[in-house]
Amino acid sequence: MARILAVDYGTKRVGLAVTDPLQLIATALDTVHATQALNFIREYCLREEVEAFVVGMPVQLDGSDSSNTPHVRGFIRQLRKAFPDTPVYEHDERFTSVLAQRALISMGTSKKDRRDKGVVDRISATIILQSFLESR
């Protein structure tokens, strides 16, 4: 089996996570600048077989679009254009940043490391991916 790659897209940073080849476990991959995200994903896909992409979709508590939703939809269009044969799934990302912060606290991560937004973005992508795996 191939991996599934998850994206927590932000206008500044993009958190990435992947599954193992058996698609059982989600693992944080990296955080890249938003302008480098597609290039990073292309390079990753040259090294590893990726079966699908999961992109966290930001929505408000009432289900309406957030201020970042149009940016994420634009990224999804670019992703589909760059990888026309690879399915792209949208997955609700509500509360992933809060859950990521809680996970870092429970792991005993220092306050300094918890302030590193790149770490939070990677953990958020991992939570999105694990939630997607559990929903299948």
JOSULVEN-V846054 format. One record per residue. N is the residue number from 1. RES is the residue in one letter. PHI is phi as a letter, one per 40 degrees, with the letter a starting at -180 (* if undefined). Layout:
BEGIN
{{N;RES;PHI} {N;RES;PHI}}
END
This chain:
BEGIN
{{1;M;*} {2;A;c} {3;R;c} {4;I;b} {5;L;b} {6;A;b} {7;V;b} {8;D;b} {9;Y;c} {10;G;b} {11;T;c} {12;K;b} {13;R;b} {14;V;b} {15;G;c} {16;L;b} {17;A;a} {18;V;b} {19;T;c} {20;D;c} {21;P;d} {22;L;c} {23;Q;g} {24;L;b} {25;I;b} {26;A;c} {27;T;b} {28;A;c} {29;L;b} {30;D;a} {31;T;b} {32;V;b} {33;H;c} {34;A;d} {35;T;c} {36;Q;b} {37;A;c} {38;L;c} {39;N;c} {40;F;c} {41;I;c} {42;R;d} {43;E;c} {44;Y;c} {45;C;c} {46;L;c} {47;R;c} {48;E;b} {49;E;c} {50;V;b} {51;E;c} {52;A;a} {53;F;b} {54;V;b} {55;V;b} {56;G;c} {57;M;b} {58;P;c} {59;V;b} {60;Q;c} {61;L;d} {62;D;c} {63;G;g} {64;S;c} {65;D;c} {66;S;c} {67;S;c} {68;N;c} {69;T;d} {70;P;c} {71;H;c} {72;V;c} {73;R;c} {74;G;c} {75;F;c} {76;I;c} {77;R;c} {78;Q;c} {79;L;c} {80;R;c} {81;K;c} {82;A;c} {83;F;b} {84;P;c} {85;D;c} {86;T;b} {87;P;c} {88;V;b} {89;Y;b} {90;E;c} {91;H;b} {92;D;d} {93;E;b} {94;R;d} {95;F;g} {96;T;c} {97;S;c} {98;V;c} {99;L;c} {100;A;c} {101;Q;c} {102;R;c} {103;A;c} {104;L;c} {105;I;c} {106;S;c} {107;M;c} {108;G;g} {109;T;c} {110;S;c} {111;K;d} {112;K;d} {113;D;c} {114;R;c} {115;R;c} {116;D;c} {117;K;c} {118;G;c} {119;V;c} {120;V;c} {121;D;c} {122;R;c} {123;I;c} {124;S;c} {125;A;c} {126;T;c} {127;I;c} {128;I;d} {129;L;c} {130;Q;c} {131;S;c} {132;F;c} {133;L;c} {134;E;c} {135;S;c} {136;R;c}}
END
